[in-house]
């Protein structure tokens, strides 16, 4: 059963050849908060196809330089702080329920271009996976911690 209170989405933990994870600073958040690429699933779209689409829309990275490694066996959920709910998605959802994928970036840093048609990030960088919970907004920390547990064997 689908919970209609949560927007369906996907997220991508993208690793480079050094085992570091791609994170971006959202263009609409001036705080020092960084997140992995993520986004909503369109009607009739499959989660992995959505992940590749969102990754390209947010980072300019084409699917041809992305290799799927693993999928989180469960959907992960986060809730928005109450004061944010009216501003996001027209107040329709409490948060997101996401399928998460671990993927390898096979390209070069020059393949990354966050100046996309509808930019979402103002900056990007590669970070050690262990730093992820400290970089994300507080309401997503538990989700990021869970991802580190689930994908841990691949991150060592």
N, C-alpha and C positions, 0 to 999 in steps of 0.2 A: 504494500500500500504506500502510495506517495503522500508525503506530508505536505499539504498545500501551504503551510506557514513558512516554508523554507524554499528559497530559490534554488533550483537545480543548477549545478555548475561543475567545473573541472578545475584542476590545478596541475602545474608541471614543476617538478623539481628537476632542473636541468643542470647536468654536471659537465664541466669541461674536462680536458685530458689530465688535469692536475687534481681532479676530484673536488673542485670547488663548485659552488652553486651560484647560479645567476639570480640576482635580486635587483629590483628597480625601486626607485623612490617615486611614489605617485605624484603626478603633476598637480593634483587637487589637495595635497596634504603638505603643508610647509614644515611639518615636524620631521625629525630625523628618524623616520620609520621606513623600512625597506620590506618588500614582499616579493614572493615568487609570482610568475605569471599565472593568472587565473581568469575565469570568466564564465558566463552563463551559457547553457546548452540551448540551442535553437530547436524549435519543433521538428521532430523527426531526425535529429542529428545524433550520431553515436558519440559516446564520451571521448574516445581517442581522436576521432576526426575533429571534435570540438577543441581538444587540447592543442592539436596542430594548428588549427585556425586561429585560436586565441594567441598562441605563441607567435605566430607570424604577424597578427594584427598589432600586438603590443611591442614586439622586438624587431620586426623585419626579418626574423630568421625563417628561411624557407624549410618546408618539411623534408626536403632532400638532404639536409644536413642534421637531421634529428633521428636518433635511433631509440626506440622504446626498449627499456630494460625491464621494468616491472610496473605492476598496478597495485595500489593499496587494496587489500581484500575487502575492505569495508568502506562505506561512504562516511566521510567525516563532516562534522557540522560545527558551525560557529554561530553565535548570536551577536548581533549588533548592539552596542549600548543604546538604551532607550532614547537618549537625546539625538541619536543619529538616524533612527528609523524613519522619521517623517521626510528626511532629506534624500534618502537613497531608495531607488526603485519605487518612487511614489508612495512610500510607506506600506507597500503591499506585503512585504515579507519581514520576518523577525531576523533573518540571517540567510546563510547559504548551507546547503548540503552538497558536498562535492565528491567527485571521483578524482583521485590523485594518481599521477603517473610519475615514475622516475624515468628520465631519458638522458641520453648522452648527446652532447653537442659535438658534431663531427667537423664543423666548419672552423673558420678563423674569426677572431674578434672583429675583423673588418666586415664580416657578414651581418653584424648586429647594427641595426639602425632604429633607434627609438623615436626618430622624427617621422612617425608613420602618418597615414591619412587622418587618423583620430588619435593623437598621442595620449598615452596614459602615464608614461614615466618621464621624469625630468632629468634623471641620471640613472646609471646602472653600474654594477660592479660584480666581481666574483668574490665569494666569501667561503670560509670554512663552514661546513654544514653545522658544526656545533654552535656557531654564533647565531643561527637563524632565530631561535626564540628570543634572543636579546634585541634583535633588530626589528621585529614585527610589532605592530600595534598590540597593546595588551590583550584585547579580546580574542586574538588569534594565537596567542602563545601556546595554549594547551594543544591546539590542532597541530602546530608546527612541532611541538615536542613528540606528539604521537607519530608524525611522519618520520622523525629521526629514529624512533623505535622500530617502526615497520620496515623502513628501508636501511636500517643499520648495517646489516650484513654486506650491503653493496657500497657502503660509505667508508668501510675500513680499508 
